[in-house]
Amino acid sequence: MTFTYQWLGQAGFLFHIGGTRFVIDPYLSDSLAEKYQGSRYPHRRMMPPPVRADELDAIDWVLCTHQHTDHMDAQTLLPIHYRNPACRFLVPRAWENKVLEMGIASDRLHTIDFDESLRLNDNIVVTAIPAAHEEMKFTDEGYSWFLGYVITCGNQTIYHSGDCIPYEGLLERLLKFKIDIAFLPVNGRDAIRKENGIPGNFTIDEAVDLCIRAKIPTLVCHHFHMFDFNTANTLELGEVKEKVKGELDVIIPRAG
C-alpha cells in the first residue's frame, strides 16, 4: 500500500494512503491575521500556504484534533467541503456544534472521543487518544477538548498528537500500538505565551524522548515557521536531529 504525506504548514498534513486522501488540521487561510490585526500577536504567516484550500481535490476525509483556528479553520474547511462533495469530516465530539455552525453538512460530519475508533474505509482505522494542550480539558459531558489520532493503515501506523505536551499515561497508551511515524509539534512553551492565552506543545527534546521511549522509529516535526511568536529554532531542530541519528530518524519537513 502506497504511503505519502505532505506538510501543509503548522500542524496540517495531506496523506495519500493507497487510494485514500485525507488531511489533518489544515490551516490554509489568513483568518487569524484578519482576527488579530493590530494586536500584540498579529498572527501574520511566516510561510504562504503551499496550496489554496479550494484547490485540494479528491479529498476523502478531513480530521481535526481540536477547536483552535490553526487546526479547525472555517476559511479552510468550507472550501474543501464545497470542492469535495463526498468528503467527510471527523472532529472531537466536544466541538460538533462549532463545526456545524461553520456550515459543514451534518450528514458528512462524524465525531469521536478518546478511546473510540472509527473506520474510514476497509483499510484505515482512526483511534482517538486524549491530548494535553498544556492541560487536559473536558466538557461537562466528559468529552475531551483536545485529541490525538493513531491511524492504522495496512502495515503502517502513524500518530498525530494534535497540540500536546507529555502527560502521565501517554507513553503507556502509545506502547499499545506499534507506531511507525509520530507527527509531533515542537514549538515548545513558556510562561509568557501561556499568560497571553497561547498554550504550548512539546519541546524538541520532549518529542525525541517520547518517540525513543515509545519505540517509534521516525519523528516528523511540525508546528513551526507559521507565526513568529510561536515557532521553533530550526538550527536547534537540526542539532537534535544529528545528535540522535542512528537512534531516531528526525524529519524536519518543508511546506508542500
Secondary structure as UniProt FT lines:
FT   STRAND          3..9
FT   TURN            10..11
FT   STRAND          12..17
FT   TURN            18..19
FT   STRAND          20..24
FT   HELIX           31..35
FT   TURN            36..38
FT   HELIX           53..55
FT   STRAND          61..63
FT   TURN            69..71
FT   HELIX           74..83
FT   TURN            85..86
FT   STRAND          88..92
FT   HELIX           93..95
FT   HELIX           96..102
FT   HELIX           106..108
FT   STRAND          109..112
FT   TURN            114..115
FT   STRAND          117..119
FT   STRAND          124..130
FT   TURN            140..141
FT   STRAND          147..153
FT   TURN            154..155
FT   STRAND          156..160
FT   TURN            168..169
FT   HELIX           170..175
FT   STRAND          181..185
FT   HELIX           191..195
FT   TURN            196..197
FT   HELIX           204..213
FT   TURN            214..215
FT   STRAND          218..222
FT   TURN            228..229
FT   HELIX           234..243
FT   TURN            244..247
FT   STRAND          249..251
//
